[in-house]
Structures are given as structure tokens and as C-alpha cells.
Amino acid sequence: MWIGRNRKARVTYGFDEIALVPGRVTINPNEVDIAFRLPRKETQPLEFKIPILASAMDGVVDVAFAVAMNKLGGLAVLNLEGVQTRYKNPQEVLQKVVDASKSEITALLQRIYQEPIQQDLIAARVRQIKDAGVIAAVSSIPQRAAEFGRIAQEAGADVFVVQSTVSTVRHISSEYKSLDLEKFCREMRIPVIVECGPAAVLVGVGPGAACTSRGVLGLGVPQVTATVDCAAARDAYFKKTSRYVPIVTDGGMSRGGDVCKALACGADAVMVGSAFAKAHEAPGRGYHWGMATPHANLPRGTRIKVGSTGSLKQILFGPAEVDDGSQNLVGAITTCMGNVGARNIPEFQQTEIIIAPSIRTEGKLFQTVQNVGMGTS
């Protein structure tokens, strides 16, 4: 579409602007396959019972949460540049974040994250997760990936995630040495998930509940369009090479319906933050903040209060005790797949999608006025 003289722009869509169309055949939700498989070099893929990852955020994932999430069939990613690797006793630091006032929180976070990362704590946290007999997934930004990836891998990590606001194969800088993503992924023995990489690709710039990148930088693509675009690239790459690279929609999903739409739009799995920050097991104790919040010069995030609404098991499997769709995410996926007639995730990705800007508001006047159900703000 034209947005002015000599300038065109695409129309893009987010979760609230589309809907999934019921299928001609329905399936028993208990008989659908929602497993997520992450490729590994020269061995069988890592397989997870549910296609849900917990975001590498300090208010969401610590060692105990990572263990609990994996035992329930998913995967939680521990941030190697967070408080867990800067402080031997992170609980004291997390309490300060929880207790801080709105006016002092950004400055406090900037001070907290100025403490240097301790390499021995990187190895220690990975070993703590592995000692519980579960899969260990950790993350860092590209500038520290080569160093921290080696330490984590030697300590027994199973998955390494490279996360940044935007990651590209080529990053130009004369100020510091850039990470060679291709070389890094080739040299790592464990799967690498990157914003642009071979084992799996993360999709999402700025949609997270605690992220302000879109406001600060004016940068981002709504998640429906971003997911569809990346799925098209994945499928084209598969046709060319016969190598399937899963994509993971990262951020912007607070309800089961959002997760269902992400998978139907082409995602193989989703990465969720704020929904898990509400779990009683989350280290943020009902608060949630983004990875870029403590940036020394240009913070791109804020601390938000999400509250503690239920256990991690409730959020994943129910029974739901709230009416806004934020609990029993797995039940939402299987029920939706049953209603569209999809037996597995690849079939779910073929679901008919319609543009439906009134999907959240049609017939929901009383819910909106009373701030309940789909009218919850």
C-alpha cells in the first residue's frame, strides 16, 4: 500500500487481527501429537512433549524453574548474563527488584547488572540443572556467545541460545570483534538456537510484555506476519537442502489463543515469558522485566507486575482457575488442533487463517465492561 508519495509499505498483522477457521473434520484432542523436535548433530533430535519454551529472563527462569519446566515436558532457557551468574545468592538481588519503587527500578536494574559475570557461576548453574537429570538450555548475547558457549558446553549444557534485539549473519563493527555465527554454530557440538541460525530460529522483535524496543527504536514486525514470513523461508530452505530448521515464535503471547495462532501460522514451537512469570515457581515473584531493561545508556524494557496466579503445572496443563486464557496452554493447543482437524503440528500449520479485526470484541461488550474473560485488559 502507498503510505505517501513514492513510498510503499506492507500491511502486517498481529494475533488480535486474525482467527483460525474450524476444520471440516474434528479430532479427539487427546489423540493429537504436539511434540517439538530440536535437531542435533550426528545424533537423534532432542524431543519435548510440548512445543513451549520459557524465555531466558531473570523474572522467569532460574535453576529450579528450569528443572520443573523440563520435567513437565517443555524447555526453560537460563540467561547466562543475568543475576544467576552475577551473584552467588541471586535471591537477595531479586527481592530488591521486587521491592523497588516505579521511579527507582530502572536505575536499580542498571546497577545490578553492572556486577561482572562470574564464569564459575556459569558452569555451576549448568551443572545444577544437569544434576537434576534434565536438559540444560542457556543463552547469551552474540558478543559473549563464543566465550560463554564454550564454558556452558564443557559444563554439560544441551542447548545454547544466542539472543539479541536483532541477530544477522553479518554484523558490521570496527569497534569490537563480531561473532561469526556460521563458525560458532559449526564448532559447537550442541544445538544452537539463534535469531538467524541453523538448529532453530527465534522470531520476534519487541513483542514481549516487558519490552519497549518498538517504542524506543520504532522497530518490529507484528508476530503473525513475522512468523508467516519466517515459515516461508524455512520451507523454501527445506526444499532446497532437505534440511528442516524449526522456527520458534518468541514473545507477544499471553493467552492460549495466541499460542495456537503462532503455531498455525507456521511456528514449530513458541517461547513465552510473561505467562510463566505468573507462576508461583517463577523467581520474579509476580514481576517480569526484559533482558534489555538494564541497558546502561538506552534501556529497552520495563518492570511490569503480572502477579502470581497459579503453579507452573496449572499454567501449562490446568485446571484453569482464571477466565482469561492464561492457564492450561497445552489444553488450548490440543483442543484447537482437534477443532481444526490437525493431528500434528505440521498439519496445524496448514490451518485456514482469516483476517478478523473484530475477533476479540464481537459480542463481548459485557466482558469488556466488566473486565473479565476476553475483556480483561
Contacts in CASP RR format, 6 or more apart in sequence:
PFRMAT RR
TARGET T0000
AUTHOR 0000-0000-0000
METHOD contacts of the structure
MODEL  1
MWIGRNRKARVTYGFDEIALVPGRVTINPNEVDIAFRLPRKETQPLEFKI
PILASAMDGVVDVAFAVAMNKLGGLAVLNLEGVQTRYKNPQEVLQKVVDA
SKSEITALLQRIYQEPIQQDLIAARVRQIKDAGVIAAVSSIPQRAAEFGR
IAQEAGADVFVVQSTVSTVRHISSEYKSLDLEKFCREMRIPVIVECGPAA
VLVGVGPGAACTSRGVLGLGVPQVTATVDCAAARDAYFKKTSRYVPIVTD
GGMSRGGDVCKALACGADAVMVGSAFAKAHEAPGRGYHWGMATPHANLPR
GTRIKVGSTGSLKQILFGPAEVDDGSQNLVGAITTCMGNVGARNIPEFQQ
TEIIIAPSIRTEGKLFQTVQNVGMGTS
1 8 0 8 1.000
1 9 0 8 1.000
1 10 0 8 1.000
1 11 0 8 1.000
2 8 0 8 1.000
3 9 0 8 1.000
10 225 0 8 1.000
12 221 0 8 1.000
12 222 0 8 1.000
12 224 0 8 1.000
12 225 0 8 1.000
12 226 0 8 1.000
13 222 0 8 1.000
13 224 0 8 1.000
13 225 0 8 1.000
13 355 0 8 1.000
14 222 0 8 1.000
14 223 0 8 1.000
14 224 0 8 1.000
14 225 0 8 1.000
15 223 0 8 1.000
15 224 0 8 1.000
15 252 0 8 1.000
15 253 0 8 1.000
15 257 0 8 1.000
15 258 0 8 1.000
15 261 0 8 1.000
15 262 0 8 1.000
16 357 0 8 1.000
16 359 0 8 1.000
16 360 0 8 1.000
17 222 0 8 1.000
17 224 0 8 1.000
17 355 0 8 1.000
17 356 0 8 1.000
17 357 0 8 1.000
17 359 0 8 1.000
18 224 0 8 1.000
18 261 0 8 1.000
18 265 0 8 1.000
18 353 0 8 1.000
18 354 0 8 1.000
18 355 0 8 1.000
18 356 0 8 1.000
18 359 0 8 1.000
19 261 0 8 1.000
19 353 0 8 1.000
19 354 0 8 1.000
19 356 0 8 1.000
19 359 0 8 1.000
20 260 0 8 1.000
20 261 0 8 1.000
20 264 0 8 1.000
20 336 0 8 1.000
20 340 0 8 1.000
20 351 0 8 1.000
20 352 0 8 1.000
20 353 0 8 1.000
21 340 0 8 1.000
21 351 0 8 1.000
21 352 0 8 1.000
21 353 0 8 1.000
21 354 0 8 1.000
22 339 0 8 1.000
22 340 0 8 1.000
23 339 0 8 1.000
23 340 0 8 1.000
23 341 0 8 1.000
23 351 0 8 1.000
23 352 0 8 1.000
24 341 0 8 1.000
25 341 0 8 1.000
26 338 0 8 1.000
26 339 0 8 1.000
26 341 0 8 1.000
27 337 0 8 1.000
27 338 0 8 1.000
27 341 0 8 1.000
27 342 0 8 1.000
27 343 0 8 1.000
28 338 0 8 1.000
29 331 0 8 1.000
29 334 0 8 1.000
29 335 0 8 1.000
29 337 0 8 1.000
29 338 0 8 1.000
30 334 0 8 1.000
31 343 0 8 1.000
32 334 0 8 1.000
32 337 0 8 1.000
32 338 0 8 1.000
32 342 0 8 1.000
32 343 0 8 1.000
32 344 0 8 1.000
33 343 0 8 1.000
33 344 0 8 1.000
33 345 0 8 1.000
34 49 0 8 1.000
34 50 0 8 1.000
34 51 0 8 1.000
34 330 0 8 1.000
34 333 0 8 1.000
34 334 0 8 1.000
34 337 0 8 1.000
34 344 0 8 1.000
34 345 0 8 1.000
35 47 0 8 1.000
35 48 0 8 1.000
35 49 0 8 1.000
35 50 0 8 1.000
35 51 0 8 1.000
35 345 0 8 1.000
36 47 0 8 1.000
36 48 0 8 1.000
36 50 0 8 1.000
36 51 0 8 1.000
36 52 0 8 1.000
36 74 0 8 1.000
36 246 0 8 1.000
36 268 0 8 1.000
36 269 0 8 1.000
36 345 0 8 1.000
37 45 0 8 1.000
37 46 0 8 1.000
37 47 0 8 1.000
37 48 0 8 1.000
37 246 0 8 1.000
38 45 0 8 1.000
38 46 0 8 1.000
38 47 0 8 1.000
38 48 0 8 1.000
38 159 0 8 1.000
38 191 0 8 1.000
38 193 0 8 1.000
38 199 0 8 1.000
38 200 0 8 1.000
38 246 0 8 1.000
39 45 0 8 1.000
39 191 0 8 1.000
39 199 0 8 1.000
39 200 0 8 1.000
39 244 0 8 1.000
39 245 0 8 1.000
39 246 0 8 1.000
40 46 0 8 1.000
40 190 0 8 1.000
40 191 0 8 1.000
40 199 0 8 1.000
41 189 0 8 1.000
41 191 0 8 1.000
46 135 0 8 1.000
46 158 0 8 1.000
46 159 0 8 1.000
46 191 0 8 1.000
48 73 0 8 1.000
48 74 0 8 1.000
48 75 0 8 1.000
48 269 0 8 1.000
49 73 0 8 1.000
49 74 0 8 1.000
50 72 0 8 1.000
50 73 0 8 1.000
50 74 0 8 1.000
50 316 0 8 1.000
50 330 0 8 1.000
50 333 0 8 1.000
51 263 0 8 1.000
51 267 0 8 1.000
51 268 0 8 1.000
51 269 0 8 1.000
51 270 0 8 1.000
51 333 0 8 1.000
51 345 0 8 1.000
52 74 0 8 1.000
52 75 0 8 1.000
52 259 0 8 1.000
52 269 0 8 1.000
52 270 0 8 1.000
52 271 0 8 1.000
52 272 0 8 1.000
52 316 0 8 1.000
52 329 0 8 1.000
52 330 0 8 1.000
53 74 0 8 1.000
53 75 0 8 1.000
53 76 0 8 1.000
53 77 0 8 1.000
53 137 0 8 1.000
53 248 0 8 1.000
53 269 0 8 1.000
53 270 0 8 1.000
53 271 0 8 1.000
53 272 0 8 1.000
54 60 0 8 1.000
54 61 0 8 1.000
54 65 0 8 1.000
54 66 0 8 1.000
54 69 0 8 1.000
54 74 0 8 1.000
54 75 0 8 1.000
54 76 0 8 1.000
54 77 0 8 1.000
54 271 0 8 1.000
54 272 0 8 1.000
54 273 0 8 1.000
54 276 0 8 1.000
55 61 0 8 1.000
55 77 0 8 1.000
55 250 0 8 1.000
55 251 0 8 1.000
55 271 0 8 1.000
55 272 0 8 1.000
55 273 0 8 1.000
55 276 0 8 1.000
56 77 0 8 1.000
56 78 0 8 1.000
56 79 0 8 1.000
56 138 0 8 1.000
56 139 0 8 1.000
56 161 0 8 1.000
56 163 0 8 1.000
56 291 0 8 1.000
57 79 0 8 1.000
57 210 0 8 1.000
57 273 0 8 1.000
57 277 0 8 1.000
57 288 0 8 1.000
57 289 0 8 1.000
57 290 0 8 1.000
57 291 0 8 1.000
58 79 0 8 1.000
58 82 0 8 1.000
58 83 0 8 1.000
58 84 0 8 1.000
58 90 0 8 1.000
58 94 0 8 1.000
58 283 0 8 1.000
58 284 0 8 1.000
58 289 0 8 1.000
59 94 0 8 1.000
59 277 0 8 1.000
59 282 0 8 1.000
59 283 0 8 1.000
59 284 0 8 1.000
59 287 0 8 1.000
59 288 0 8 1.000
59 289 0 8 1.000
60 76 0 8 1.000
60 273 0 8 1.000
60 276 0 8 1.000
60 277 0 8 1.000
60 282 0 8 1.000
60 283 0 8 1.000
60 284 0 8 1.000
60 288 0 8 1.000
61 69 0 8 1.000
61 76 0 8 1.000
61 77 0 8 1.000
61 78 0 8 1.000
61 79 0 8 1.000
61 276 0 8 1.000
61 283 0 8 1.000
62 78 0 8 1.000
62 84 0 8 1.000
62 90 0 8 1.000
62 283 0 8 1.000
63 78 0 8 1.000
63 84 0 8 1.000
63 125 0 8 1.000
63 128 0 8 1.000
63 129 0 8 1.000
64 281 0 8 1.000
64 283 0 8 1.000
65 76 0 8 1.000
65 276 0 8 1.000
65 279 0 8 1.000
65 281 0 8 1.000
65 282 0 8 1.000
65 283 0 8 1.000
65 312 0 8 1.000
66 76 0 8 1.000
66 77 0 8 1.000
66 78 0 8 1.000
66 129 0 8 1.000
66 134 0 8 1.000
66 136 0 8 1.000
66 137 0 8 1.000
67 129 0 8 1.000
67 132 0 8 1.000
67 133 0 8 1.000
67 134 0 8 1.000
68 76 0 8 1.000
68 281 0 8 1.000
68 312 0 8 1.000
69 75 0 8 1.000
69 76 0 8 1.000
69 276 0 8 1.000
69 312 0 8 1.000
70 76 0 8 1.000
70 134 0 8 1.000
70 135 0 8 1.000
71 134 0 8 1.000
72 312 0 8 1.000
72 313 0 8 1.000
72 316 0 8 1.000
72 317 0 8 1.000
75 135 0 8 1.000
75 137 0 8 1.000
75 159 0 8 1.000
76 137 0 8 1.000
76 276 0 8 1.000
77 137 0 8 1.000
77 138 0 8 1.000
77 139 0 8 1.000
77 159 0 8 1.000
77 161 0 8 1.000
77 271 0 8 1.000
78 84 0 8 1.000
78 125 0 8 1.000
78 126 0 8 1.000
78 129 0 8 1.000
78 136 0 8 1.000
78 137 0 8 1.000
78 138 0 8 1.000
78 139 0 8 1.000
79 85 0 8 1.000
79 138 0 8 1.000
79 139 0 8 1.000
79 140 0 8 1.000
79 291 0 8 1.000
80 117 0 8 1.000
80 122 0 8 1.000
80 125 0 8 1.000
80 138 0 8 1.000
80 139 0 8 1.000
80 140 0 8 1.000
80 144 0 8 1.000
80 148 0 8 1.000
80 152 0 8 1.000
81 113 0 8 1.000
81 117 0 8 1.000
81 140 0 8 1.000
81 141 0 8 1.000
81 144 0 8 1.000
81 148 0 8 1.000
81 291 0 8 1.000
82 113 0 8 1.000
82 117 0 8 1.000
83 90 0 8 1.000
83 93 0 8 1.000
83 94 0 8 1.000
83 112 0 8 1.000
83 113 0 8 1.000
84 90 0 8 1.000
84 121 0 8 1.000
84 125 0 8 1.000
85 117 0 8 1.000
85 118 0 8 1.000
85 121 0 8 1.000
85 122 0 8 1.000
85 125 0 8 1.000
86 93 0 8 1.000
86 112 0 8 1.000
86 113 0 8 1.000
86 115 0 8 1.000
86 116 0 8 1.000
86 117 0 8 1.000
86 118 0 8 1.000
86 121 0 8 1.000
87 93 0 8 1.000
87 115 0 8 1.000
87 121 0 8 1.000
88 118 0 8 1.000
88 121 0 8 1.000
90 283 0 8 1.000
91 283 0 8 1.000
93 112 0 8 1.000
94 283 0 8 1.000
94 284 0 8 1.000
94 285 0 8 1.000
95 285 0 8 1.000
96 108 0 8 1.000
96 112 0 8 1.000
97 105 0 8 1.000
97 108 0 8 1.000
97 109 0 8 1.000
97 112 0 8 1.000
97 284 0 8 1.000
97 287 0 8 1.000
97 289 0 8 1.000
97 303 0 8 1.000
98 284 0 8 1.000
98 285 0 8 1.000
98 286 0 8 1.000
98 287 0 8 1.000
100 108 0 8 1.000
100 303 0 8 1.000
105 302 0 8 1.000
105 303 0 8 1.000
106 293 0 8 1.000
106 294 0 8 1.000
106 299 0 8 1.000
106 302 0 8 1.000
109 289 0 8 1.000
109 293 0 8 1.000
109 294 0 8 1.000
109 299 0 8 1.000
109 303 0 8 1.000
110 294 0 8 1.000
110 295 0 8 1.000
110 296 0 8 1.000
110 299 0 8 1.000
112 294 0 8 1.000
113 294 0 8 1.000
114 296 0 8 1.000
117 144 0 8 1.000
119 151 0 8 1.000
122 138 0 8 1.000
122 148 0 8 1.000
122 151 0 8 1.000
122 152 0 8 1.000
122 155 0 8 1.000
123 151 0 8 1.000
123 152 0 8 1.000
123 154 0 8 1.000
123 155 0 8 1.000
124 155 0 8 1.000
125 138 0 8 1.000
126 136 0 8 1.000
126 138 0 8 1.000
126 152 0 8 1.000
126 155 0 8 1.000
126 156 0 8 1.000
126 157 0 8 1.000
127 155 0 8 1.000
127 156 0 8 1.000
129 135 0 8 1.000
129 136 0 8 1.000
130 136 0 8 1.000
130 155 0 8 1.000
130 156 0 8 1.000
130 157 0 8 1.000
135 158 0 8 1.000
135 159 0 8 1.000
136 152 0 8 1.000
136 156 0 8 1.000
136 157 0 8 1.000
136 158 0 8 1.000
136 159 0 8 1.000
137 157 0 8 1.000
137 158 0 8 1.000
137 159 0 8 1.000
137 160 0 8 1.000
137 161 0 8 1.000
138 148 0 8 1.000
138 149 0 8 1.000
138 152 0 8 1.000
138 157 0 8 1.000
138 159 0 8 1.000
138 160 0 8 1.000
138 161 0 8 1.000
139 160 0 8 1.000
139 161 0 8 1.000
139 162 0 8 1.000
139 163 0 8 1.000
140 148 0 8 1.000
140 149 0 8 1.000
140 160 0 8 1.000
140 161 0 8 1.000
140 162 0 8 1.000
140 163 0 8 1.000
141 162 0 8 1.000
141 163 0 8 1.000
141 164 0 8 1.000
142 162 0 8 1.000
142 164 0 8 1.000
142 167 0 8 1.000
142 171 0 8 1.000
142 178 0 8 1.000
142 179 0 8 1.000
142 181 0 8 1.000
143 176 0 8 1.000
143 179 0 8 1.000
145 160 0 8 1.000
145 162 0 8 1.000
145 179 0 8 1.000
145 184 0 8 1.000
146 179 0 8 1.000
146 184 0 8 1.000
149 157 0 8 1.000
149 160 0 8 1.000
149 188 0 8 1.000
152 160 0 8 1.000
153 160 0 8 1.000
153 188 0 8 1.000
153 189 0 8 1.000
153 190 0 8 1.000
157 190 0 8 1.000
158 190 0 8 1.000
158 191 0 8 1.000
159 190 0 8 1.000
159 191 0 8 1.000
159 192 0 8 1.000
159 193 0 8 1.000
160 188 0 8 1.000
160 190 0 8 1.000
160 191 0 8 1.000
160 192 0 8 1.000
160 193 0 8 1.000
161 192 0 8 1.000
161 193 0 8 1.000
161 194 0 8 1.000
161 202 0 8 1.000
162 179 0 8 1.000
162 181 0 8 1.000
162 184 0 8 1.000
162 192 0 8 1.000
162 193 0 8 1.000
162 194 0 8 1.000
162 195 0 8 1.000
162 197 0 8 1.000
163 195 0 8 1.000
163 202 0 8 1.000
163 291 0 8 1.000
164 195 0 8 1.000
165 205 0 8 1.000
165 206 0 8 1.000
165 213 0 8 1.000
165 217 0 8 1.000
165 219 0 8 1.000
165 292 0 8 1.000
165 300 0 8 1.000
166 195 0 8 1.000
166 205 0 8 1.000
166 219 0 8 1.000
167 181 0 8 1.000
167 194 0 8 1.000
167 195 0 8 1.000
167 196 0 8 1.000
168 195 0 8 1.000
168 196 0 8 1.000
169 181 0 8 1.000
169 182 0 8 1.000
169 196 0 8 1.000
169 197 0 8 1.000
171 178 0 8 1.000
171 179 0 8 1.000
172 178 0 8 1.000
181 194 0 8 1.000
181 196 0 8 1.000
181 197 0 8 1.000
184 192 0 8 1.000
185 192 0 8 1.000
185 194 0 8 1.000
185 197 0 8 1.000
185 198 0 8 1.000
185 199 0 8 1.000
191 199 0 8 1.000
191 200 0 8 1.000
192 198 0 8 1.000
192 199 0 8 1.000
193 199 0 8 1.000
193 200 0 8 1.000
193 201 0 8 1.000
193 202 0 8 1.000
193 248 0 8 1.000
194 200 0 8 1.000
194 201 0 8 1.000
194 202 0 8 1.000
195 201 0 8 1.000
195 202 0 8 1.000
197 245 0 8 1.000
198 245 0 8 1.000
199 245 0 8 1.000
199 246 0 8 1.000
200 245 0 8 1.000
200 246 0 8 1.000
200 247 0 8 1.000
200 248 0 8 1.000
200 268 0 8 1.000
200 269 0 8 1.000
201 230 0 8 1.000
201 234 0 8 1.000
201 245 0 8 1.000
201 246 0 8 1.000
201 247 0 8 1.000
201 248 0 8 1.000
202 247 0 8 1.000
202 248 0 8 1.000
202 250 0 8 1.000
202 271 0 8 1.000
203 223 0 8 1.000
203 226 0 8 1.000
203 227 0 8 1.000
203 230 0 8 1.000
203 247 0 8 1.000
203 248 0 8 1.000
203 249 0 8 1.000
203 250 0 8 1.000
203 267 0 8 1.000
204 220 0 8 1.000
204 221 0 8 1.000
204 223 0 8 1.000
204 226 0 8 1.000
204 249 0 8 1.000
204 250 0 8 1.000
204 251 0 8 1.000
205 213 0 8 1.000
205 214 0 8 1.000
205 219 0 8 1.000
205 220 0 8 1.000
205 221 0 8 1.000
205 226 0 8 1.000
206 213 0 8 1.000
206 214 0 8 1.000
206 219 0 8 1.000
206 220 0 8 1.000
206 251 0 8 1.000
207 214 0 8 1.000
207 220 0 8 1.000
207 222 0 8 1.000
207 223 0 8 1.000
207 251 0 8 1.000
207 252 0 8 1.000
208 251 0 8 1.000
208 252 0 8 1.000
208 273 0 8 1.000
208 274 0 8 1.000
208 290 0 8 1.000
209 251 0 8 1.000
209 252 0 8 1.000
209 254 0 8 1.000
209 273 0 8 1.000
209 274 0 8 1.000
209 288 0 8 1.000
209 304 0 8 1.000
209 306 0 8 1.000
210 274 0 8 1.000
210 288 0 8 1.000
210 289 0 8 1.000
210 290 0 8 1.000
210 293 0 8 1.000
210 301 0 8 1.000
210 302 0 8 1.000
210 303 0 8 1.000
210 304 0 8 1.000
211 290 0 8 1.000
211 292 0 8 1.000
211 300 0 8 1.000
211 301 0 8 1.000
212 299 0 8 1.000
212 300 0 8 1.000
212 301 0 8 1.000
212 302 0 8 1.000
213 219 0 8 1.000
213 220 0 8 1.000
213 292 0 8 1.000
213 300 0 8 1.000
213 301 0 8 1.000
214 220 0 8 1.000
216 298 0 8 1.000
216 299 0 8 1.000
216 300 0 8 1.000
216 301 0 8 1.000
217 300 0 8 1.000
220 226 0 8 1.000
221 229 0 8 1.000
223 249 0 8 1.000
223 251 0 8 1.000
223 252 0 8 1.000
223 253 0 8 1.000
223 262 0 8 1.000
224 261 0 8 1.000
224 262 0 8 1.000
224 265 0 8 1.000
226 249 0 8 1.000
227 247 0 8 1.000
227 249 0 8 1.000
227 262 0 8 1.000
227 265 0 8 1.000
227 266 0 8 1.000
227 267 0 8 1.000
228 265 0 8 1.000
228 266 0 8 1.000
230 247 0 8 1.000
231 247 0 8 1.000
231 265 0 8 1.000
231 266 0 8 1.000
231 267 0 8 1.000
231 349 0 8 1.000
234 244 0 8 1.000
234 245 0 8 1.000
234 246 0 8 1.000
234 247 0 8 1.000
237 243 0 8 1.000
237 245 0 8 1.000
238 244 0 8 1.000
238 245 0 8 1.000
246 268 0 8 1.000
246 269 0 8 1.000
247 266 0 8 1.000
247 267 0 8 1.000
247 268 0 8 1.000
248 267 0 8 1.000
248 268 0 8 1.000
248 269 0 8 1.000
248 270 0 8 1.000
248 271 0 8 1.000
249 262 0 8 1.000
249 263 0 8 1.000
249 265 0 8 1.000
249 267 0 8 1.000
249 269 0 8 1.000
249 270 0 8 1.000
249 271 0 8 1.000
250 270 0 8 1.000
250 271 0 8 1.000
251 270 0 8 1.000
251 271 0 8 1.000
251 272 0 8 1.000
251 273 0 8 1.000
252 258 0 8 1.000
252 274 0 8 1.000
253 259 0 8 1.000
253 262 0 8 1.000
253 270 0 8 1.000
253 272 0 8 1.000
253 275 0 8 1.000
254 274 0 8 1.000
254 275 0 8 1.000
254 326 0 8 1.000
255 275 0 8 1.000
255 324 0 8 1.000
255 325 0 8 1.000
255 326 0 8 1.000
255 332 0 8 1.000
256 325 0 8 1.000
256 326 0 8 1.000
256 328 0 8 1.000
256 329 0 8 1.000
256 332 0 8 1.000
256 333 0 8 1.000
257 325 0 8 1.000
257 332 0 8 1.000
257 336 0 8 1.000
259 270 0 8 1.000
259 272 0 8 1.000
259 329 0 8 1.000
259 332 0 8 1.000
259 333 0 8 1.000
260 332 0 8 1.000
260 333 0 8 1.000
260 336 0 8 1.000
260 337 0 8 1.000
261 353 0 8 1.000
262 270 0 8 1.000
263 269 0 8 1.000
263 270 0 8 1.000
263 333 0 8 1.000
263 345 0 8 1.000
263 348 0 8 1.000
263 349 0 8 1.000
264 336 0 8 1.000
264 340 0 8 1.000
264 348 0 8 1.000
264 349 0 8 1.000
264 351 0 8 1.000
264 353 0 8 1.000
265 349 0 8 1.000
265 353 0 8 1.000
266 349 0 8 1.000
267 349 0 8 1.000
268 345 0 8 1.000
272 329 0 8 1.000
273 288 0 8 1.000
274 288 0 8 1.000
274 304 0 8 1.000
274 306 0 8 1.000
275 315 0 8 1.000
275 326 0 8 1.000
275 329 0 8 1.000
276 282 0 8 1.000
276 312 0 8 1.000
276 315 0 8 1.000
277 284 0 8 1.000
277 286 0 8 1.000
277 287 0 8 1.000
277 288 0 8 1.000
277 306 0 8 1.000
277 307 0 8 1.000
278 286 0 8 1.000
278 306 0 8 1.000
278 307 0 8 1.000
278 308 0 8 1.000
278 309 0 8 1.000
278 310 0 8 1.000
278 315 0 8 1.000
278 326 0 8 1.000
279 308 0 8 1.000
279 310 0 8 1.000
279 311 0 8 1.000
279 312 0 8 1.000
279 315 0 8 1.000
280 308 0 8 1.000
280 310 0 8 1.000
280 311 0 8 1.000
280 312 0 8 1.000
281 311 0 8 1.000
281 312 0 8 1.000
282 308 0 8 1.000
282 312 0 8 1.000
285 308 0 8 1.000
286 305 0 8 1.000
286 306 0 8 1.000
286 307 0 8 1.000
286 308 0 8 1.000
287 303 0 8 1.000
287 304 0 8 1.000
287 305 0 8 1.000
287 306 0 8 1.000
287 307 0 8 1.000
288 303 0 8 1.000
288 304 0 8 1.000
288 305 0 8 1.000
288 306 0 8 1.000
289 301 0 8 1.000
289 302 0 8 1.000
289 303 0 8 1.000
289 304 0 8 1.000
290 301 0 8 1.000
290 302 0 8 1.000
292 299 0 8 1.000
292 300 0 8 1.000
292 301 0 8 1.000
293 299 0 8 1.000
293 300 0 8 1.000
293 301 0 8 1.000
293 302 0 8 1.000
293 303 0 8 1.000
309 315 0 8 1.000
309 321 0 8 1.000
309 322 0 8 1.000
309 326 0 8 1.000
309 327 0 8 1.000
310 321 0 8 1.000
310 327 0 8 1.000
314 320 0 8 1.000
314 321 0 8 1.000
314 327 0 8 1.000
314 328 0 8 1.000
315 326 0 8 1.000
315 327 0 8 1.000
315 328 0 8 1.000
315 329 0 8 1.000
316 328 0 8 1.000
316 329 0 8 1.000
316 330 0 8 1.000
317 328 0 8 1.000
317 330 0 8 1.000
317 331 0 8 1.000
318 327 0 8 1.000
318 328 0 8 1.000
318 331 0 8 1.000
319 327 0 8 1.000
319 328 0 8 1.000
320 327 0 8 1.000
320 328 0 8 1.000
321 327 0 8 1.000
323 372 0 8 1.000
323 373 0 8 1.000
323 376 0 8 1.000
324 372 0 8 1.000
324 373 0 8 1.000
324 374 0 8 1.000
324 375 0 8 1.000
324 376 0 8 1.000
325 332 0 8 1.000
325 373 0 8 1.000
336 348 0 8 1.000
337 343 0 8 1.000
337 347 0 8 1.000
337 348 0 8 1.000
340 348 0 8 1.000
340 351 0 8 1.000
340 352 0 8 1.000
341 347 0 8 1.000
342 348 0 8 1.000
342 350 0 8 1.000
342 351 0 8 1.000
360 374 0 8 1.000
360 375 0 8 1.000
361 368 0 8 1.000
364 374 0 8 1.000
364 375 0 8 1.000
367 373 0 8 1.000
367 374 0 8 1.000
367 375 0 8 1.000
367 376 0 8 1.000
368 374 0 8 1.000
368 375 0 8 1.000
371 377 0 8 1.000
END
